[in-house]
Amino acid sequence: PWRYDEHHEEGAKRKDLRVEFDQARHEVRYLRKKGDQKEFEELKFEGGSAAGLISDRIQDPLSVIYYARLLDLSLGRKLMITVHVDQKDWPTVIEVVDQEMIDTDAGKLDCWKIRSQYEYEGLFIAESEPLLWVEKESKIPVKIEVKIPVGSVKVVLKEWIKGDAPQ
């Protein structure tokens, strides 16, 4: 990813977080805006640095879903992906735990079921072990289930217009 944004609204409280990734330089910057602030302010890392170092091929909590589906998937396969959350790099294990036919509005789709295991909190609860189903051939995300601090989220594909694969 090049940038990750979070926008929080709880009643009158507002908070925006922007994380900017410089993949070539292996650096990350955090910016925050609270309440009615018009401009983002830069957050400092421990030691007062404006930029932190990140691992190669780093992912954010959302991009990891799209990155994982592009990898070579097969039943039982375990992969390690590094995810950057809360100014730290966290090892995340992605495991293909099953293959299932998922019934959606877009039809029945043959999917890999992928489980994530990690220790960080943030957008998702650490103990939730989010589940992702991707269509086996196209690797399009079909279904996602994850716990969040205020409950849970379930996302299911409604429509899919198949086109020619890019050459």
C-alpha positions as CSV (number, residue, x, y, z in Angstrom):
1,P,0.0,0.0,0.0
2,W,0.9,3.6,-0.5
3,R,-1.6,5.0,2.0
4,Y,-4.1,3.8,4.6
5,D,-6.9,6.0,6.0
6,E,-9.2,5.4,9.0
7,H,-12.1,7.7,9.8
8,H,-13.8,7.4,13.2
9,E,-17.0,9.0,14.3
10,E,-18.5,8.2,17.7
11,G,-21.2,10.8,18.5
12,A,-19.6,14.2,18.4
13,K,-16.1,12.7,18.5
14,R,-14.1,12.6,15.3
15,K,-10.7,11.2,14.5
16,D,-8.9,10.6,11.3
17,L,-5.7,8.6,10.9
18,R,-3.6,8.6,7.8
19,V,-0.6,6.2,7.3
20,E,1.6,7.0,4.4
21,F,4.0,4.2,3.2
22,D,7.1,4.9,1.2
23,Q,7.8,1.3,0.0
24,A,11.0,2.2,-1.9
25,R,12.6,3.9,1.2
26,H,11.0,1.4,3.7
27,E,9.5,4.3,5.7
28,V,6.1,5.1,7.1
29,R,4.6,8.4,8.4
30,Y,1.6,8.8,10.6
31,L,-0.7,11.8,10.4
32,R,-3.7,12.5,12.7
33,K,-6.6,14.9,12.6
34,K,-8.9,15.3,15.7
35,G,-12.3,17.0,16.1
36,D,-12.7,20.0,13.8
37,Q,-9.0,20.3,12.8
38,K,-8.7,21.2,9.2
39,E,-5.1,19.9,8.6
40,F,-3.4,16.7,9.6
41,E,-0.6,16.8,12.2
42,E,2.4,14.5,12.0
43,L,2.7,11.9,14.8
44,K,6.2,11.2,16.0
45,F,7.7,7.7,16.7
46,E,9.6,6.8,19.8
47,G,12.7,8.9,19.9
48,G,10.9,11.8,18.2
49,S,11.5,10.6,14.6
50,A,8.8,11.7,12.0
51,A,9.3,8.5,10.0
52,G,9.5,4.9,11.0
53,L,11.2,2.0,9.3
54,I,9.1,-0.8,7.8
55,S,9.7,-4.2,6.4
56,D,9.9,-5.1,2.7
57,R,6.4,-5.8,1.1
58,I,4.6,-4.4,4.2
59,Q,0.8,-4.5,4.3
60,D,-1.8,-2.6,6.2
61,P,-4.7,-4.3,8.0
62,L,-6.9,-4.0,4.9
63,S,-4.5,-4.5,2.0
64,V,-3.4,-7.8,3.5
65,I,-6.7,-9.2,2.3
66,Y,-6.0,-8.3,-1.3
67,Y,-2.3,-9.2,-1.1
68,A,-3.0,-12.7,0.4
69,R,-5.4,-13.6,-2.5
70,L,-2.6,-13.0,-5.0
71,L,-0.3,-15.6,-3.5
72,D,-0.1,-19.2,-4.5
73,L,-2.9,-20.8,-2.6
74,S,-3.5,-24.5,-1.9
75,L,-5.2,-26.4,0.9
76,G,-3.0,-26.5,4.1
77,R,-0.7,-23.8,2.8
78,K,0.6,-21.4,5.5
79,L,2.2,-18.0,4.6
80,M,3.7,-15.3,6.7
81,I,2.9,-11.7,5.8
82,T,4.1,-8.6,7.7
83,V,1.3,-6.1,8.6
84,H,2.0,-2.6,9.9
85,V,-0.3,-1.4,12.7
86,D,0.2,1.1,15.5
87,Q,3.7,2.1,14.4
88,K,4.9,-1.5,14.5
89,D,5.4,-4.4,12.0
90,W,3.5,-7.5,13.1
91,P,3.9,-11.1,11.7
92,T,0.6,-12.4,10.4
93,V,0.0,-16.0,9.5
94,I,-2.3,-16.7,6.6
95,E,-3.5,-20.3,6.3
96,V,-5.7,-21.9,3.7
97,V,-7.9,-24.0,6.0
98,D,-10.6,-25.4,3.7
99,Q,-12.2,-25.2,0.3
100,E,-16.0,-24.5,0.2
101,M,-18.8,-23.8,-2.2
102,I,-20.2,-20.4,-1.1
103,D,-23.7,-19.5,-2.2
104,T,-24.0,-15.8,-3.0
105,D,-26.3,-13.5,-5.0
106,A,-23.6,-13.9,-7.7
107,G,-24.1,-17.7,-7.7
108,K,-22.3,-20.7,-6.2
109,L,-18.6,-20.2,-6.1
110,D,-15.8,-22.6,-5.4
111,C,-13.6,-20.9,-2.8
112,W,-10.5,-21.2,-0.7
113,K,-11.2,-20.4,3.0
114,I,-8.3,-18.5,4.5
115,R,-7.8,-17.7,8.2
116,S,-5.5,-15.0,9.5
117,Q,-3.7,-15.1,12.9
118,Y,-2.1,-12.1,14.4
119,E,-1.4,-10.4,17.8
120,Y,-2.2,-6.7,17.0
121,E,-5.4,-4.8,17.6
122,G,-6.6,-1.8,15.8
123,L,-9.3,-2.0,13.1
124,F,-9.9,-5.7,14.0
125,I,-9.8,-7.5,17.3
126,A,-6.7,-9.7,17.7
127,E,-8.6,-12.8,18.8
128,S,-11.0,-12.7,15.9
129,E,-9.0,-14.7,13.4
130,P,-10.7,-13.1,10.4
131,L,-11.9,-15.5,7.7
132,L,-11.7,-14.7,4.0
133,W,-13.1,-16.8,1.2
134,V,-11.7,-16.2,-2.3
135,E,-12.9,-17.8,-5.6
136,K,-10.3,-20.4,-6.5
137,E,-9.7,-19.4,-10.1
138,S,-10.1,-15.6,-10.1
139,K,-9.1,-15.1,-6.5
140,I,-11.8,-12.5,-6.1
141,P,-12.9,-11.9,-2.4
142,V,-16.3,-13.6,-2.0
143,K,-16.9,-13.4,1.7
144,I,-15.2,-11.9,4.8
145,E,-16.1,-12.4,8.5
146,V,-14.2,-10.5,11.2
147,K,-14.9,-9.3,14.8
148,I,-14.4,-5.6,15.5
149,P,-14.4,-3.7,18.8
150,V,-18.2,-2.9,18.6
151,G,-19.4,-6.3,17.1
152,S,-18.7,-8.1,13.9
153,V,-18.6,-7.5,10.2
154,K,-19.7,-9.9,7.5
155,V,-19.2,-9.0,3.8
156,V,-20.6,-11.2,1.0
157,L,-20.2,-10.7,-2.8
158,K,-23.5,-9.6,-4.4
159,E,-22.6,-9.2,-8.0
160,W,-19.8,-10.3,-10.2
161,I,-19.5,-9.3,-13.9
162,K,-16.9,-11.6,-15.4
163,G,-14.7,-10.1,-18.1
164,D,-11.6,-11.1,-19.9
165,A,-8.5,-11.4,-17.8
166,P,-5.9,-8.7,-18.6
167,Q,-3.2,-9.7,-20.9
